[in-house]
Amino acid sequence: MTVVIRMKRIGRKNHPTYRIAVADSRKPTDGRILATLGHYDPVSSVPELRLKLDVEAARHWLSHGAKPSPTVASILRRMKVHEGLPEPKKRVRTGRTKDTATAKRRIAIKAERAARKTERQKGRAAAKKAAAAAAQPAS
């Protein structure tokens, strides 16, 4: 079971309020949840009521592998929830380390195109200078 931390919309029309909830990723966004971590009211006039979050519960779920949604991740960063948690292990990426024949050919083609482009630009600049010199009256 993959566990996610996401926002569940509650509140009336034109006045959104969200619950920050822990849920199974297979359940719908407004479906059954495992735990409620807090709530977020983006249109509240009182800044203290805009966001309430149980930081310890959030750390608990993050340490047990829950993945936050992008919006919840930004809220958690703002609340500094990630501090003190172990960093996730970097994935070892095995792939080609040597240049293949195709890669070498593509690099050569790009270099050749760049050289031709430079020559065209130099030719245009020389033609422009020659035209400017010819347009000036001889003194």
N, C-alpha and C positions, 0 to 999 in steps of 0.2 A: 504494500500500500504506500503510495507516494503522498506525503503530507505537504500541503501548501498553506502559506499564510496570505490571505487575501481579504479584500474589503467586500462586505455584504451591504447592499444599499437598503436603507430603511428611511423613514421620514416621509413627509407629505410631498405633494406636487410642488415643483419649483423651490423646494427647500430640502436638498439632499443631505442626509446624514448617513454615515457609514459605521458599521461595526467591523473592527479588525478581528478576524476570526481565523481559527486553524481548522482546516477541513481536508477531507480526502480529495485528491485531485480529480477523481472520477465523478464526484458529486457535482450537481449544478451550483452555480455561483450563489444563488439564494437558497440552497438546499441545506441538508443537515450538516452541523458542524461538530467538531470535537471539543473546542474550547473557544471562549471569547477573551481576547487580550485587551480590548479597550474599545473606544469609539473615537470617530473623527467627524467633526462638524465644521466644514470649510466656510460656511457663511455666518458663523456665530460672530456677534459683535463684541463678545468678551473673549480676549485672547486666551484666558486660562481655561475656558470651556471648549476651545477649539479641538484640543487633542488630549485624551486621557489614555494612557497605555501602562499596562502592567509589565514593567521592564524585566523583572525576574522571570515571569512566565514566558516572555518572548525569548529570553536567553535560553531557557530550558528547551523550548521547541526548536530553536535554531541549533542548539548543541546536539539534538536528537535527529537532525537531518531535514528539518522542514525548510522548504524553499519559498522565500517571500516573492510576491509579485513585484513588478518594477515600482509601482506606486508605494507599496508597503515598504519596499527596500529603502526608498528615499526617506520615508518617515522614520524608519529604524536608524538610518544614518544620522538624521537630524537629532534623534534622541540618544545617540551614541550607545546603541545596544550592542554593537559588534565588538566593542572594546572588551578585552579580557577573554574573548573566545578564541580557541585555537583556529589557525588559518586552515582552510581546506587544502588537502594535498594536491599539488600540481600533477596533472596528468602527464604521463610519459608519452610523448608523441613519437612513434617510430614511423619513419618514412624514408624516402630516398635522401641520402646525404650526398651522393655523388651527382654531378651534372650528367644528364643523359644526352644522347646524340641530338634528340629533338630540342632540348633546352639550349644546347650550344648553337644549333642552327637558328633558333629564334633570336638569340642574343646577337648573332652575326647579322641577321636580317635587320634588326632594330638599329644596329650600329651603322649599317650601310644606308638605311633610310635617313638617319640623322646627318650623316656626311653629305648626302645629296641635298637635304634641306638647307644645310649651312651654305653649300655652294650656290644654291638658288638665291638665298638671301644676299650673299655677297655680290652676285651678278646684278640683282635688282638695285642694290645700293650703288654699284659702280655706274649703272645706266642712269640712275637718278642724278648722280653727281655730274655725269657727262652732259645730260640734258640741261641741268642748271648752268653749267659753264658755257654751253652753246647759246643759251638764252640771254646771257649777259652781253651788253654791247662791248665791242673791242675798244679799249682806250689807248 
